[in-house]
Amino acid sequence: MTQESAEFSNGEPRVRYTAVEVEEDGIPIFGGCHRRVGRSTVVLREQGYDNNNYSSLKFPTVKKIPLFRHPDSDCFRCFHLRLRSPNVLQIFTDNLGRCFTRAEAAADSCPTETHIKYRDAQQLLLFRE
């Protein structure tokens, strides 16, 4: 699960979550594992990318960036994964809305430890149900 939004209702905070599956060979909403880059960084490949697929999750910190690509082309993205506890997975990426047509370009965009340390990478927290 990941936090979808936080709203206030009658002065009380209300948090909504979106279910996200994490499988041994990928994260279906982002793609399947294509290549490992280092100890905890992976390039995911989504085949036949749908330009609006990622926007089905409404992350409040992610601006919707229009992607103009052919729907039959592949989308490569790089994610740095950190298991914070048995129930919390932290994911860092350069830009959730950016797709690359080549795995090498996605690997070059992987967030480094410096990007993560200085918060120059987008961050998602996934919680186990």
C-alpha positions in Angstrom: 0.0 0.0 0.0 1.1 3.6 -0.6 -0.4 6.8 0.7 -2.6 8.2 -2.0 -3.6 11.5 -0.3 -4.0 13.1 3.0 -7.0 15.3 3.6 -8.7 17.0 6.5 -12.3 16.1 7.3 -13.9 18.1 10.1 -10.5 19.1 11.3 -9.3 15.5 11.5 -6.7 14.1 9.2 -7.9 11.4 6.8 -5.4 9.3 4.9 -6.3 7.2 1.9 -4.1 4.4 0.5 -3.8 2.7 -2.8 -3.0 -1.0 -3.1 0.3 -1.7 -5.0 1.6 -5.2 -5.7 5.3 -5.9 -5.3 6.3 -9.2 -6.8 9.7 -11.0 -6.9 10.3 -10.0 -10.5 8.7 -6.5 -10.6 6.1 -4.0 -9.6 3.3 -4.5 -12.1 2.2 -0.8 -12.2 5.8 0.1 -13.1 6.9 -3.0 -15.0 8.9 -6.2 -14.6 12.6 -6.4 -13.7 14.8 -5.9 -16.8 18.2 -5.4 -15.2 19.8 -5.0 -11.9 22.1 -2.0 -11.4 24.2 -2.3 -8.3 23.0 -3.8 -5.0 19.6 -2.2 -4.6 18.8 -0.5 -7.9 16.7 -2.0 -10.7 15.6 -1.0 -14.2 11.9 -2.0 -14.7 10.5 -2.5 -18.2 6.8 -2.0 -19.0 5.9 -3.4 -22.4 3.4 -1.7 -24.6 3.4 1.3 -22.4 0.1 3.2 -21.9 0.7 6.9 -21.5 -1.9 7.2 -18.8 -1.1 4.0 -16.9 1.0 5.6 -14.1 -1.6 8.3 -13.5 -4.1 5.7 -12.1 -2.2 6.2 -8.9 -2.7 9.8 -7.7 0.5 10.6 -5.8 0.1 14.1 -4.5 3.8 15.0 -5.0 3.9 13.8 -8.6 2.9 16.2 -11.3 1.3 14.6 -14.2 3.7 14.9 -17.1 2.4 14.2 -20.5 4.3 11.4 -22.2 4.1 11.4 -26.0 5.1 7.9 -27.0 3.7 5.2 -29.2 1.5 2.9 -27.1 3.4 -0.2 -28.4 6.8 0.9 -27.3 8.5 -0.1 -24.1 9.0 2.1 -21.1 12.1 1.7 -18.9 12.5 3.4 -15.5 15.1 3.1 -12.8 14.2 2.6 -9.1 16.4 2.5 -6.0 14.8 0.2 -3.4 15.4 0.3 0.3 13.7 -2.1 2.7 13.2 0.1 5.8 11.5 -2.6 7.9 9.7 -5.9 7.1 6.6 -3.8 6.4 8.0 -0.7 4.7 9.7 -0.4 1.3 11.1 2.9 0.3 11.4 3.6 -3.5 13.5 6.4 -5.0 13.3 7.4 -8.7 14.6 10.3 -10.8 11.1 11.1 -12.2 8.1 8.9 -12.0 6.6 10.4 -15.1 9.7 9.9 -17.3 10.0 6.9 -19.5 13.0 5.9 -21.5 13.0 3.8 -24.7 16.4 2.3 -23.9 17.4 0.5 -20.7 20.8 2.1 -20.8 19.3 5.6 -20.6 17.1 4.5 -17.7 20.1 3.1 -15.9 21.9 6.4 -16.4 19.0 8.2 -14.7 19.2 6.1 -11.5 19.2 8.1 -8.3 22.6 8.1 -6.6 23.2 8.1 -2.9 23.9 11.8 -3.2 20.5 12.4 -4.9 18.8 10.4 -2.1 20.8 12.1 0.7 19.9 15.6 -0.5 16.3 14.7 -1.5 16.9 15.3 -5.2 14.9 12.1 -6.1 11.2 11.4 -5.9 10.3 9.1 -3.0 7.5 6.6 -2.6 6.8 4.6 0.6 5.0 1.3 0.3 3.5 -0.3 3.4 2.5 -3.9 3.8 -1.2 -4.5 4.5 
